[in-house]
Amino acid sequence: MAVPARKDIRPGLRVRIILKKDQRTGRLTEGVVRTLLTKSPSHPYGIKVRLEDGQVGRVQEIVSSE
């Protein structure tokens, strides 16, 4: 599964991220992007973001733009 590039992610987007503590299990957490933390255009494990609830993780999927 290819992870989304930075150009496809923006604040307000609903995404599924993988938290650091869930990397072994692969459990995804859904939320809305507040800020992008990764500066490079791509990352092999996903672009790191902070969700509106404060959780930080790497984007695995984009759910919707609303």
N, CA, C and O of each residue as an XYZ file, in Angstrom:
264
protein
N       0.843     -1.180      0.000
C       0.000      0.000      0.000
C       0.888      1.243      0.000
O       1.727      1.406      0.886
N       0.711      2.098     -0.967
C       1.499      3.326     -1.062
C       0.900      4.389     -0.135
O      -0.316      4.576     -0.091
N       1.766      5.072      0.595
C       1.299      6.128      1.493
C       1.151      7.433      0.701
O       1.886      7.655     -0.262
N       0.204      8.298      1.098
C      -0.001      9.564      0.377
C       1.208     10.497      0.475
O       1.917     10.503      1.481
N       1.433     11.281     -0.575
C       2.516     12.268     -0.600
C       2.079     13.533      0.141
O       0.888     13.747      0.366
N       3.047     14.367      0.518
C       2.764     15.593      1.263
C       1.832     16.525      0.491
O       0.998     17.202      1.091
N       1.969     16.563     -0.840
C       1.150     17.468     -1.650
C      -0.333     17.105     -1.597
O      -1.181     17.939     -1.912
N      -0.657     15.872     -1.203
C      -2.049     15.414     -1.133
C      -2.687     15.631      0.236
O      -3.886     15.408      0.407
N      -1.890     16.064      1.207
C      -2.363     16.208      2.591
C      -2.409     17.684      2.950
O      -1.477     18.433      2.658
N      -3.502     18.097      3.587
C      -3.645     19.498      4.010
C      -4.487     19.551      5.291
O      -5.219     18.608      5.588
N      -4.387     20.641      6.043
C      -5.208     20.771      7.253
C      -6.700     20.678      6.905
O      -7.142     21.188      5.876
N      -7.459     20.024      7.776
C      -8.891     19.850      7.575
C      -9.252     18.539      6.901
O     -10.429     18.192      6.810
N      -8.257     17.812      6.431
C      -8.476     16.550      5.731
C      -8.650     15.425      6.751
O      -7.897     15.352      7.723
N      -9.634     14.550      6.542
C      -9.827     13.383      7.419
C      -8.923     12.260      6.917
O      -8.988     11.867      5.752
N      -8.082     11.752      7.815
C      -7.087     10.741      7.448
C      -7.049      9.620      8.487
O      -7.618      9.739      9.572
N      -6.370      8.536      8.132
C      -6.054      7.466      9.078
C      -4.544      7.475      9.254
O      -3.792      7.419      8.280
N      -4.106      7.546     10.514
C      -2.675      7.578     10.812
C      -2.300      6.357     11.641
O      -3.151      5.700     12.240
N      -1.007      6.076     11.657
C      -0.483      5.046     12.555
C       0.348      5.761     13.616
O       1.296      6.483     13.305
N      -0.027      5.546     14.864
C       0.693      6.138     15.983
C       1.960      5.338     16.252
O       2.037      4.160     15.902
N       2.951      5.966     16.869
C       4.219      5.300     17.190
C       3.977      4.012     17.995
O       4.597      2.982     17.730
N       3.079      4.083     18.971
C       2.821      2.920     19.825
C       2.123      1.779     19.088
O       2.156      0.637     19.544
N       1.488      2.082     17.944
C       0.742      1.079     17.190
C       1.498      0.553     15.967
O       0.925     -0.187     15.167
N       2.770      0.919     15.810
C       3.512      0.500     14.622
C       3.641     -1.017     14.525
O       3.620     -1.559     13.420
N       3.772     -1.705     15.639
C       3.896     -3.171     15.614
C       2.588     -3.847     15.231
O       2.590     -4.849     14.515
N       1.463     -3.298     15.708
C       0.161     -3.927     15.462
C      -0.456     -3.476     14.146
O      -1.244     -4.210     13.550
N      -0.103     -2.262     13.681
C      -0.682     -1.734     12.451
C      -2.038     -1.096     12.657
O      -2.722     -0.782     11.683
N      -2.447     -0.894     13.909
C      -3.743     -0.278     14.226
C      -3.754      1.172     13.754
O      -2.825      1.929     14.034
N      -4.814      1.554     13.036
C      -4.926      2.914     12.510
C      -5.871      3.742     13.364
O      -6.837      3.227     13.927
N      -5.575      5.038     13.450
C      -6.388      5.995     14.189
C      -6.893      7.033     13.193
O      -6.121      7.567     12.397
N      -8.193      7.314     13.242
C      -8.777      8.272     12.302
C      -8.926      9.628     12.970
O      -9.229      9.718     14.160
N      -8.708     10.690     12.186
C      -8.861     12.036     12.703
C      -8.685     13.067     11.613
O      -8.498     12.735     10.443
N      -8.749     14.331     12.018
C      -8.649     15.459     11.092
C      -7.298     16.139     11.284
O      -6.901     16.425     12.414
N      -6.592     16.397     10.190
C      -5.257     16.995     10.224
C      -5.317     18.437     10.720
O      -6.097     19.246     10.217
N      -4.477     18.749     11.719
C      -4.311     20.132     12.169
C      -3.064     20.742     11.523
O      -3.125     21.824     10.939
N      -1.917     20.027     11.635
C      -0.673     20.532     11.058
C       0.146     19.397     10.467
O       0.074     18.254     10.918
N       0.930     19.737      9.443
C       1.867     18.793      8.848
C       3.220     18.990      9.517
O       3.685     20.121      9.653
N       3.850     17.907      9.934
C       5.122     17.992     10.648
C       6.312     17.593      9.787
O       7.436     18.006     10.072
N       6.094     16.803      8.744
C       7.173     16.396      7.844
C       7.339     17.459      6.765
O       6.365     17.857      6.126
N       8.575     17.919      6.562
C       8.840     18.970      5.573
C       9.133     18.420      4.180
O       8.911     19.114      3.187
N       9.626     17.193      4.091
C       9.990     16.635      2.781
C       8.731     16.265      1.990
O       7.678     16.036      2.586
N       8.825     16.202      0.652
C       7.657     15.917     -0.184
C       7.108     14.509     -0.021
O       5.940     14.266     -0.326
N       7.931     13.573      0.458
C       7.452     12.203      0.688
C       8.280     11.553      1.794
O       9.357     12.036      2.146
N       7.765     10.461      2.330
C       8.478      9.703      3.345
C       8.032      8.252      3.207
O       6.840      7.998      3.033
N       8.950      7.297      3.278
C       8.575      5.892      3.050
C       7.536      5.345      4.039
O       6.789      4.428      3.697
N       7.480      5.894      5.254
C       6.524      5.409      6.257
C       5.302      6.301      6.385
O       4.407      6.005      7.177
N       5.243      7.390      5.622
C       4.103      8.299      5.673
C       4.490      9.659      6.219
O       5.441      9.790      6.989
N       3.742     10.664      5.809
C       3.971     12.036      6.259
C       3.473     12.172      7.695
O       2.349     11.775      8.003
N       4.301     12.731      8.570
C       3.924     12.886      9.971
C       3.036     14.123     10.119
O       3.353     15.198      9.609
N       1.916     13.947     10.827
C       0.964     15.034     11.051
C       0.519     15.053     12.508
O       0.666     14.070     13.233
N      -0.029     16.198     12.919
C      -0.694     16.315     14.222
C      -2.182     16.447     13.929
O      -2.593     17.276     13.116
N      -2.983     15.629     14.594
C      -4.427     15.695     14.425
C      -5.015     16.784     15.309
O      -4.331     17.303     16.191
N      -6.288     17.138     15.080
C      -6.938     18.180     15.875
C      -7.028     17.807     17.352
O      -7.097     18.691     18.205
N      -7.029     16.499     17.670
C      -7.083     16.083     19.075
C      -5.695     15.990     19.710
O      -5.571     15.596     20.870
N      -4.638     16.356     18.949
C      -3.283     16.416     19.491
C      -2.435     15.180     19.239
O      -1.234     15.206     19.508
N      -3.014     14.105     18.736
C      -2.241     12.890     18.466
C      -1.328     13.108     17.259
O      -1.686     13.812     16.315
N      -0.139     12.492     17.304
C       0.845     12.621     16.235
C       1.119     11.242     15.652
O       1.343     10.275     16.380
N       1.097     11.171     14.321
C       1.387      9.909     13.663
C       1.641     10.116     12.178
O       1.639     11.243     11.683
N       1.858      9.009     11.475
C       2.145      9.064     10.049
C       0.916      8.653      9.234
O       0.275      7.643      9.524
N       0.600      9.455      8.208
C      -0.590      9.227      7.394
C      -0.434      7.959      6.567
O       0.549      7.791      5.846
N      -1.421      7.065      6.680
C      -1.452      5.830      5.912
C      -2.512      5.887      4.816
O      -2.330      5.314      3.742
N      -3.628      6.583      5.089
C      -4.729      6.694      4.126
C      -5.419      8.038      4.280
O      -5.454      8.622      5.363
N      -5.968      8.514      3.168
C      -6.837      9.687      3.197
C      -8.268      9.166      3.151
O      -8.622      8.383      2.269
N      -9.102      9.608      4.119
C     -10.487      9.145      4.169
C     -11.375     10.057      3.336
O     -12.077      9.589      2.440
N     -11.350     11.377      3.627
C     -12.156     12.326      2.850
C     -11.629     13.738      3.078
O     -10.796     13.975      3.953
N     -12.132     14.668      2.275
C     -11.677     16.055      2.370
C     -12.606     16.900      3.219
O     -12.420     18.114      3.304
N     -13.611     16.289      3.854
C     -14.572     17.060      4.650
C     -14.408     16.801      6.121
O     -15.138     17.370      6.933
